[in-house]
Amino acid sequence: GDFGRGGAPLLLIGHMDTVHGVGTLERLPFAVREGRVWGPGSYDMKGGLATSLAALRLLAEKGKGPRADLCFVITCDEERGSPDSRGLIESEARSARAALVVEPSVPGGAAKCRRKGVAAYDLTVSGKAAHSGIEPEKGASAVHELAKQINWMYNLASPAAGTTLNVGVVGGGTRENVVAELAHCTADVRFWTRAEAERVDRALCAAQPFDKRCKLSIRGGINRWALEETEESAGLFERARALAATLGFEIGAGESGGASDGNITAGVGCATLDGLGPDGSGAHTLEECVVLEDLPRRIALMAGLFETL
């Protein structure tokens, strides 16, 4: 939805989908107890949606509104990597003066000033089948080649730069007495900078087989660029931090190894501040909740940001 009085819009981003399957409410019913609000998606990220909408209502009840146009984009595919909403998000971000993402804060209440980016790859190795006992020399094992490739792939990680690579799925072969003709794996890469993303991507796309009788096919690539801190995004955080202080609470500068739609807005050059949703814990689990006393603080914070940014 669009709200405001004209001018380059402020973009507000959130998502309504969760990772929880049908039936989760039976195991994690909505409840308010022990100073927390419990339920599937309460932390990631119904809380951020609720506090943002409540902030807009608060301004309306006071006869006020956002300082300039505000575009609130609520998507339904973020947990799948935003395959359908990416184009809309990028389009709105290119024309926005800044983006606020109401994903949950870091446990403890800090904003997410940096997020790792994500890349995903699917490597398939094609070898040559043979009888493993009678004439193994006539075969080229796709499984053996894949094992070497996986070892090589892990060496692309850089602990110093915070770049990680995880091979999460591996498969191949048909029987133990057949030299495997096919094998495959999937890999997840996380990185703090565009330079690291491009380094790993170039290496994987140029991968060559150790056994020249095998062929490699790699699909995938960079899904979300890193949300890197810039002078503009640091300015957004300082505005939020100062406003929170006037409201009597603190927000720190945090970071996350997970990605969000904020990575997409930052990826097209839009100054982005993420993690403005309420404090809580247990994202993606059956212990998901938000801190009840943080809700009014977040409503006031968002209302203040809408009025001043």
C-alpha positions as CSV (number, residue, x, y, z in Angstrom):
1,G,0.0,0.0,0.0
2,D,1.0,3.6,-0.5
3,F,0.7,6.3,2.2
4,G,1.9,9.9,2.5
5,R,2.2,13.3,1.0
6,G,4.4,13.0,-2.1
7,G,8.1,13.0,-2.7
8,A,10.5,10.1,-3.2
9,P,8.9,7.3,-1.2
10,L,10.2,5.6,1.9
11,L,10.0,1.8,1.2
12,L,8.8,-0.4,4.0
13,I,9.3,-4.2,3.5
14,G,7.9,-7.3,5.2
15,H,6.6,-10.7,4.4
16,M,3.6,-12.6,5.5
17,D,4.8,-16.2,4.8
18,T,6.4,-18.4,7.4
19,V,8.4,-21.7,7.3
20,H,5.7,-23.5,9.3
21,G,3.6,-26.2,7.7
22,V,-0.1,-26.8,8.0
23,G,-0.9,-28.1,11.5
24,T,1.7,-26.2,13.3
25,L,-0.9,-24.2,15.2
26,E,-1.9,-27.4,17.0
27,R,1.6,-27.7,18.4
28,L,2.3,-24.0,18.8
29,P,-1.1,-22.3,19.3
30,F,-1.3,-18.5,19.6
31,A,-0.9,-17.5,23.2
32,V,0.1,-14.6,25.4
33,R,1.9,-15.9,28.5
34,E,5.1,-15.3,30.5
35,G,5.5,-11.9,29.0
36,R,5.7,-13.2,25.5
37,V,3.4,-13.6,22.5
38,W,3.7,-17.2,21.1
39,G,2.7,-18.6,17.7
40,P,4.0,-19.6,14.3
41,G,5.7,-16.7,12.6
42,S,5.2,-14.4,15.6
43,Y,8.9,-13.5,15.6
44,D,9.6,-14.0,11.8
45,M,7.8,-11.9,11.1
46,K,4.1,-11.2,12.1
47,G,5.4,-9.0,14.9
48,G,7.1,-6.6,12.5
49,L,4.0,-6.4,10.3
50,A,1.7,-5.8,13.3
51,T,3.9,-3.1,14.8
52,S,4.2,-1.3,11.4
53,L,0.5,-1.3,10.8
54,A,-0.2,-0.2,14.3
55,A,2.3,2.7,13.8
56,L,0.4,3.8,10.7
57,R,-2.9,3.6,12.6
58,L,-1.4,5.6,15.5
59,L,-0.4,8.4,13.2
60,A,-3.8,8.4,11.5
61,E,-5.5,8.6,14.9
62,K,-3.4,11.7,15.7
63,G,-4.3,13.3,12.4
64,K,-0.8,12.8,11.2
65,G,0.9,10.8,8.5
66,P,4.3,9.8,7.1
67,R,6.6,12.8,6.3
68,A,6.5,11.8,2.6
69,D,5.2,8.9,0.5
70,L,5.5,5.5,2.1
71,C,5.2,2.3,0.1
72,F,4.6,-0.8,2.2
73,V,5.4,-4.0,0.3
74,I,4.3,-7.2,2.0
75,T,5.4,-10.3,0.2
76,C,4.4,-13.9,0.5
77,D,7.5,-15.8,-0.8
78,E,10.4,-14.5,1.2
79,E,11.1,-17.8,2.9
80,R,11.6,-19.3,-0.6
81,G,14.0,-16.7,-1.7
82,S,11.5,-14.2,-3.1
83,P,11.4,-15.7,-6.6
84,D,8.1,-14.0,-7.6
85,S,8.3,-10.8,-5.6
86,R,11.9,-9.9,-6.4
87,G,11.1,-7.8,-9.5
88,L,8.5,-5.8,-7.5
89,I,11.0,-5.2,-4.6
90,E,13.8,-4.2,-7.0
91,S,11.5,-1.8,-8.9
92,E,10.2,-0.1,-5.7
93,A,13.7,0.1,-4.2
94,R,15.2,1.8,-7.2
95,S,12.8,4.7,-6.8
96,A,12.8,4.9,-3.0
97,R,15.0,7.2,-0.9
98,A,15.5,4.5,1.7
99,A,14.2,1.1,2.8
100,L,13.2,0.0,6.3
101,V,12.8,-3.8,6.8
102,V,10.7,-4.9,9.7
103,E,12.2,-8.4,9.9
104,P,12.8,-9.4,13.6
105,S,15.6,-7.7,15.5
106,V,18.6,-9.7,16.6
107,P,17.7,-11.4,19.9
108,G,18.2,-8.7,22.5
109,G,16.8,-6.0,20.3
110,A,19.6,-4.9,17.9
111,A,18.9,-3.8,14.4
112,K,20.5,-5.7,11.5
113,C,22.9,-3.3,9.9
114,R,24.6,-6.1,7.9
115,R,23.4,-9.4,6.5
116,K,25.3,-12.0,4.6
117,G,24.3,-12.7,1.0
118,V,23.4,-16.1,-0.3
119,A,24.3,-18.1,-3.4
120,A,23.2,-21.7,-4.2
121,Y,24.6,-24.2,-6.6
122,D,23.7,-27.6,-8.0
123,L,26.7,-29.6,-9.3
124,T,26.1,-32.6,-11.5
125,V,28.9,-35.0,-12.5
126,S,28.6,-37.3,-15.5
127,G,31.0,-40.2,-15.6
128,K,31.0,-43.6,-17.3
129,A,29.4,-46.8,-15.9
130,A,31.3,-50.0,-15.7
131,H,31.4,-53.3,-13.8
132,S,33.3,-52.6,-10.6
133,G,34.8,-56.1,-10.4
134,I,35.3,-57.2,-14.0
135,E,36.5,-54.0,-15.8
136,P,36.5,-51.0,-13.4
137,E,39.2,-49.4,-15.5
138,K,36.7,-48.8,-18.3
139,G,34.6,-46.7,-15.9
140,A,34.9,-43.1,-14.8
141,S,33.3,-42.8,-11.3
142,A,31.1,-39.8,-11.0
143,V,31.0,-40.4,-7.2
144,H,34.8,-40.3,-6.9
145,E,35.0,-37.2,-9.0
146,L,32.2,-35.5,-6.9
147,A,34.2,-36.3,-3.8
148,K,37.2,-34.5,-5.1
149,Q,35.0,-31.6,-6.3
150,I,33.4,-31.3,-2.8
151,N,36.8,-31.1,-1.2
152,W,37.9,-28.5,-3.6
153,M,34.7,-26.5,-3.1
154,Y,35.2,-26.4,0.7
155,N,38.6,-24.8,0.1
156,L,36.8,-21.8,-1.5
157,A,35.5,-20.8,1.9
158,S,37.4,-18.0,3.7
159,P,37.1,-17.9,7.5
160,A,39.0,-14.6,7.5
161,A,36.4,-12.9,5.2
162,G,33.5,-14.7,6.9
163,T,32.7,-16.6,3.7
164,T,31.2,-20.1,4.3
165,L,30.3,-22.9,2.0
166,N,28.2,-25.9,2.9
167,V,27.4,-28.9,0.8
168,G,24.1,-30.0,2.1
169,V,22.8,-32.6,-0.2
170,V,24.8,-35.4,-1.9
171,G,23.6,-38.3,-4.1
172,G,24.9,-40.6,-6.8
173,G,25.3,-44.1,-8.2
174,T,22.9,-46.9,-8.5
175,R,24.6,-50.0,-6.9
176,E,27.8,-50.8,-5.0
177,N,29.0,-53.0,-7.8
178,V,28.6,-50.4,-10.6
179,V,31.1,-47.6,-11.2
180,A,28.8,-44.6,-10.8
181,E,27.7,-42.8,-14.0
182,L,26.0,-39.9,-12.3
183,A,26.4,-38.0,-9.0
184,H,25.3,-34.6,-7.7
185,C,25.4,-32.2,-4.8
186,T,24.0,-28.9,-3.7
187,A,26.0,-26.1,-2.0
188,D,25.1,-23.0,0.0
189,V,27.5,-20.1,0.0
190,R,27.3,-17.1,2.5
191,F,29.3,-14.0,2.2
192,W,29.6,-10.5,3.7
193,T,30.7,-8.6,0.6
194,R,30.0,-8.5,-3.2
195,A,33.7,-9.1,-3.9
196,E,33.6,-12.4,-2.0
197,A,30.4,-13.4,-3.8
198,E,32.0,-12.8,-7.1
199,R,35.2,-14.6,-6.2
200,V,33.4,-17.8,-5.3
201,D,31.0,-17.6,-8.2
202,R,33.8,-17.2,-10.7
203,A,35.6,-20.2,-9.3
204,L,32.6,-22.5,-9.2
205,C,31.5,-21.5,-12.7
206,A,35.0,-22.3,-14.0
207,A,35.3,-25.6,-12.2
208,Q,37.0,-28.4,-14.2
209,P,37.0,-32.1,-13.7
210,F,39.9,-33.8,-12.1
211,D,39.2,-36.9,-14.1
212,K,39.0,-35.6,-17.7
213,R,36.7,-38.5,-18.6
214,C,34.0,-36.9,-16.5
215,K,31.9,-33.8,-17.3
216,L,30.7,-31.2,-14.9
217,S,27.4,-29.2,-15.1
218,I,26.8,-26.5,-12.5
219,R,23.6,-24.5,-12.1
220,G,22.6,-21.7,-9.8
221,G,24.4,-18.6,-8.7
222,I,24.0,-15.6,-6.4
223,N,20.5,-15.3,-5.1
224,R,20.9,-12.3,-2.8
225,W,23.8,-9.9,-2.5
226,A,25.1,-9.0,0.9
227,L,23.5,-6.2,2.8
228,E,26.7,-4.2,3.4
229,E,26.8,-1.2,5.6
230,T,27.2,2.1,3.7
231,E,27.4,5.7,4.8
232,E,23.7,6.1,3.9
233,S,22.6,3.0,5.8
234,A,24.7,3.9,8.8
235,G,22.9,7.3,8.8
236,L,19.6,5.4,8.9
237,F,20.7,3.4,11.9
238,E,21.9,6.5,13.8
239,R,18.5,8.1,13.2
240,A,16.7,5.0,14.6
241,R,19.1,4.7,17.5
242,A,18.7,8.3,18.5
243,L,14.9,8.1,18.2
244,A,14.8,4.9,20.3
245,A,16.9,6.7,23.0
246,T,14.3,9.5,23.2
247,L,11.7,6.8,23.7
248,G,13.7,5.3,26.6
249,F,15.2,2.2,25.1
250,E,18.4,1.2,23.2
251,I,18.9,-0.6,19.9
252,G,22.4,-1.8,19.0
253,A,24.0,-2.4,15.6
254,G,23.8,-6.1,14.9
255,E,24.3,-8.4,12.0
256,S,22.9,-11.7,10.7
257,G,24.2,-14.6,8.6
258,G,20.7,-15.1,7.2
259,A,19.3,-13.1,4.2
260,S,16.1,-11.2,3.8
261,D,14.4,-8.9,1.3
262,G,16.6,-6.2,2.6
263,N,19.4,-7.9,0.7
264,I,17.4,-7.3,-2.5
265,T,16.8,-3.6,-1.8
266,A,20.5,-3.0,-0.8
267,G,21.5,-5.0,-3.9
268,V,20.1,-2.3,-6.2
269,G,21.7,0.5,-4.2
270,C,18.9,1.5,-1.9
271,A,20.0,2.6,1.6
272,T,18.6,-0.1,3.8
273,L,18.1,-0.7,7.6
274,D,16.9,-4.1,8.6
275,G,15.8,-5.8,11.8
276,L,13.3,-3.2,13.0
277,G,10.8,-5.7,14.2
278,P,10.2,-6.6,17.8
279,D,12.6,-8.5,20.0
280,G,12.0,-12.2,20.4
281,S,13.5,-15.7,19.8
282,G,12.9,-19.1,18.3
283,A,12.5,-18.2,14.6
284,H,11.6,-21.2,12.5
285,T,11.0,-23.4,15.6
286,L,8.1,-24.5,17.8
287,E,9.3,-22.1,20.5
288,E,8.8,-18.9,18.4
289,C,7.8,-15.8,20.3
290,V,8.1,-12.1,20.7
291,V,8.7,-10.0,23.8
292,L,5.4,-8.4,24.8
293,E,6.8,-5.3,26.4
294,D,8.8,-4.5,23.2
295,L,5.7,-4.2,21.0
296,P,4.7,-0.6,22.2
297,R,8.3,0.5,21.9
298,R,8.5,-0.7,18.3
299,I,5.2,0.9,17.4
300,A,6.4,4.2,18.7
301,L,9.8,3.8,17.0
302,M,8.2,3.0,13.6
303,A,5.8,5.9,13.9
304,G,8.6,8.2,14.7
305,L,10.6,7.0,11.7
306,F,7.7,7.4,9.4
307,E,7.2,11.0,10.6
308,T,10.9,12.0,10.3
309,L,12.5,10.1,7.5
